[in-house]
Amino acid sequence: MIFVWVFALNADFVSPILFSFQSNTVGGIVESVEATNATEDDVQVYQVKYVYFDHLGRQHQGSSYSTGKPGVAGRVFIEYLPYAPSISRIEGMRRAIFGPLAAMVIIFPIIGLGFLASGIKYGLKANRLLTQGRIAFGELIASERTNVSINNRPVMKLSFAFTSHEGADWEVVAKTHEPEDLRDEQEEPLLYDPEDPSYAVLLDNLPGSTTFDSSGQLLPASMRETLGPLILPGLTVLGHGLYLVIAGLR
């Protein structure tokens, strides 16, 4: 998200669309030409500030940007939207520090959202089985390497066979980059949905740790164990939220 705030929010991907339709062109006066702190392909980005008057005679100020020092001085041609005269640019320049390609960094949070959605789906499944599931034991019957790696370790697809309390045979699949956690016992404990035994999860593949009492009831975690994993994500969300608020008030 840091790349999104720095690059995507400062990328001019809207202007090519806005000014491809109806726009007015008038003369404007350059107030200043200043180098920014940004570069694009190792070339300095410059900001040009200007003033102009719209078709109703109202004065407006604006800024345009270019990669490399622009050859503008004195008067320039200004394009503005007739229905929103304050939205403008110097002809041939952009309205933001970076060009439209800088918005491509948004692909990083999109990928992150994919991981987040997958994790939430798996977590909801685990929560449901922790409250409603029944315990069984699975035997490893297949192990297959996937094309995905985490921390330079390949993610393995492990298949386990188990028998439900009704005597039917079922199979559960787990994907992990730490397969040793699912190979340390001859039979791995798992939870399955008694109404649909194909809906199952291996206990050693759950985040954190699960403990049970002598009667097989799940023991609740302490407050520290519950809130501890939420600190870093909470600070991250808070930090990005504050940045959005501050950026919106500028």
C-alpha positions in Angstrom: 0.0 0.0 0.0 3.0 2.4 0.5 3.7 2.1 -3.2 0.0 2.9 -3.9 0.1 6.1 -1.8 3.4 7.3 -3.3 2.9 6.4 -6.9 -0.7 5.5 -7.7 -2.3 8.4 -5.9 0.1 10.7 -7.7 -0.4 9.2 -11.2 -2.3 11.0 -13.9 -4.4 8.3 -15.4 -7.6 10.3 -15.6 -6.6 13.3 -17.7 -6.2 11.3 -21.0 -9.9 10.4 -20.6 -11.2 13.7 -19.3 -9.5 15.9 -22.0 -10.2 13.5 -24.9 -13.8 14.8 -24.9 -14.9 18.4 -24.7 -12.4 20.9 -23.4 -11.7 24.6 -23.8 -8.3 26.1 -24.6 -7.2 29.5 -23.4 -4.0 31.4 -22.8 -2.4 31.2 -19.4 0.5 32.9 -17.5 3.3 30.8 -16.0 4.0 31.8 -12.4 6.8 29.4 -11.6 8.8 26.3 -12.8 10.1 24.2 -9.9 11.9 20.8 -9.7 10.0 18.3 -7.5 11.6 15.6 -5.3 10.4 12.9 -7.8 12.1 11.4 -10.8 10.8 9.2 -13.6 13.3 6.9 -15.3 16.1 8.9 -13.5 14.8 12.1 -15.1 13.7 15.0 -12.9 10.0 15.8 -12.7 9.1 19.5 -12.8 6.0 21.4 -11.6 4.7 24.4 -13.5 2.3 26.7 -11.7 0.0 29.0 -13.8 -3.0 31.2 -13.7 -5.8 31.5 -16.4 -9.3 32.9 -16.9 -12.2 30.7 -17.9 -15.0 31.6 -20.4 -16.9 33.4 -17.7 -13.9 35.5 -16.8 -13.2 33.8 -13.5 -9.5 33.4 -12.5 -8.1 30.0 -11.7 -4.8 28.6 -10.6 -3.4 25.2 -11.6 -0.3 23.0 -11.7 1.0 20.8 -14.5 4.0 18.4 -14.5 6.5 17.1 -17.0 9.4 14.7 -17.0 12.4 16.9 -17.7 12.5 20.7 -17.6 9.7 22.0 -19.7 10.4 24.7 -22.3 7.7 27.1 -21.1 8.0 30.7 -20.1 5.5 33.5 -20.0 2.3 32.5 -21.7 1.1 28.9 -22.3 -2.0 27.3 -23.6 -4.3 25.9 -20.9 -6.9 23.2 -21.4 -9.8 23.1 -19.0 -13.1 21.4 -18.7 -16.0 23.7 -19.5 -18.3 22.1 -16.9 -15.5 22.1 -14.3 -13.2 25.1 -15.1 -10.9 24.5 -12.1 -9.8 21.2 -13.7 -7.0 22.1 -16.1 -3.6 21.4 -17.5 -1.0 22.9 -19.7 -1.4 21.6 -23.2 0.8 18.5 -23.6 1.5 18.1 -19.9 -0.1 16.1 -17.1 -2.0 17.0 -14.0 -0.1 14.8 -11.5 3.6 14.1 -10.7 3.7 10.7 -12.5 2.2 9.4 -15.7 -0.5 6.8 -16.0 1.9 3.8 -15.9 2.7 4.6 -12.2 -0.8 3.4 -11.3 0.3 -0.1 -12.2 1.6 -0.5 -8.6 -2.1 -1.1 -7.6 -1.5 -4.7 -8.6 0.4 -5.3 -5.4 -2.6 -4.6 -3.0 -4.9 -6.5 -5.5 -2.6 -9.6 -5.1 -2.7 -9.0 -1.3 -6.5 -8.9 -1.4 -6.5 -12.3 -3.1 -4.3 -13.7 -0.3 -6.6 -12.0 2.3 -9.8 -13.4 0.7 -8.3 -16.9 0.7 -7.2 -16.6 4.3 -10.6 -15.3 5.5 -12.3 -18.1 3.6 -10.1 -20.7 5.3 -10.4 -19.0 8.7 -14.2 -19.0 8.5 -14.1 -22.7 7.6 -11.8 -23.4 10.5 -13.9 -21.4 13.0 -17.0 -23.3 12.0 -15.3 -26.7 12.4 -13.8 -25.7 15.7 -17.3 -25.1 17.1 -19.3 -27.8 15.2 -16.8 -30.3 13.9 -15.9 -33.8 15.0 -12.4 -35.1 15.5 -11.0 -37.8 13.3 -7.5 -39.0 12.2 -6.2 -38.8 8.7 -3.4 -40.9 7.0 -1.2 -39.2 4.3 -1.9 -40.8 1.0 -0.5 -38.3 -1.5 2.0 -35.5 -1.6 2.4 -33.1 -4.6 4.5 -30.0 -5.1 2.7 -26.9 -6.4 4.0 -24.0 -8.5 3.7 -21.6 -5.5 6.5 -20.8 -3.1 6.5 -19.0 0.2 9.8 -17.7 1.7 11.6 -19.7 -1.0 9.9 -22.9 0.1 7.6 -24.7 -2.3 4.0 -25.1 -1.2 3.0 -28.8 -1.0 -0.4 -30.2 -1.6 -1.0 -33.1 0.9 -4.0 -35.4 0.7 -5.2 -37.3 3.8 -7.7 -40.1 4.0 -9.9 -40.5 7.1 -12.9 -42.4 8.2 -15.9 -40.6 9.7 -17.8 -41.8 12.8 -20.4 -43.3 10.4 -17.7 -45.6 8.9 -17.5 -43.8 5.5 -14.1 -43.0 3.9 -13.3 -39.4 3.0 -10.4 -37.3 1.9 -9.1 -33.9 3.0 -6.5 -31.8 1.2 -4.1 -29.3 2.9 -1.6 -26.9 1.2 1.4 -25.7 3.2 5.0 -24.6 2.8 5.8 -26.3 6.1 4.8 -29.9 5.3 6.8 -31.3 8.1 4.1 -30.2 10.5 1.7 -32.6 8.8 4.2 -35.5 8.6 5.3 -35.7 12.2 2.6 -38.2 13.2 1.5 -41.4 11.6 -2.1 -40.1 11.7 -2.9 -36.4 11.8 -5.8 -35.1 13.9 -8.5 -33.3 11.9 -11.9 -31.8 12.2 -14.8 -32.5 9.8 -18.4 -31.4 9.5 -20.7 -34.3 10.6 -23.3 -33.2 8.1 -20.7 -33.0 5.2 -17.5 -34.9 6.0 -15.9 -33.6 2.8 -15.7 -30.2 4.7 -12.6 -30.8 6.8 -9.4 -29.2 8.1 -6.2 -30.6 9.6 -5.6 -29.2 13.1 -1.8 -28.9 12.5 -2.6 -26.7 9.5 -4.4 -24.1 11.5 -2.7 -20.9 12.6 -1.6 -20.7 16.2 -2.2 -23.8 18.4 -5.3 -25.7 19.4 -5.6 -27.5 22.7 -8.3 -29.9 24.0 -9.2 -31.2 27.4 -9.5 -34.9 28.4 -13.0 -35.0 27.1 -12.1 -33.6 23.7 -13.5 -30.1 24.2 -11.6 -27.2 22.7 -9.9 -25.0 25.3 -10.3 -21.3 24.8 -7.1 -19.2 24.3 -6.1 -16.5 26.8 -6.8 -12.8 26.2 -3.1 -12.2 25.4 -3.1 -15.1 22.9 -6.2 -13.7 21.2 -5.3 -10.0 21.0 -1.5 -10.5 20.4 -1.8 -11.5 16.7 -4.1 -8.5 16.1 -1.6 -5.8 17.2 0.5 -5.6 14.0 -2.4 -5.8 11.5 -4.3 -3.2 13.7 -1.3 -0.8 13.6 -1.0 -1.3 9.9 -4.7 -0.5 9.2 -4.5 2.5 11.6 -1.4 3.9 9.9 -2.8 3.7 6.4 -6.1 5.1 7.6 -4.4 8.1 9.2 -2.5 8.7 6.0 -5.7 8.7 4.0 -7.3 11.2 6.3 -4.3 13.5 6.3 -3.9 13.2 2.5 -7.6 14.0 2.1 -7.3 17.2 4.2 -4.5 18.6 2.2 
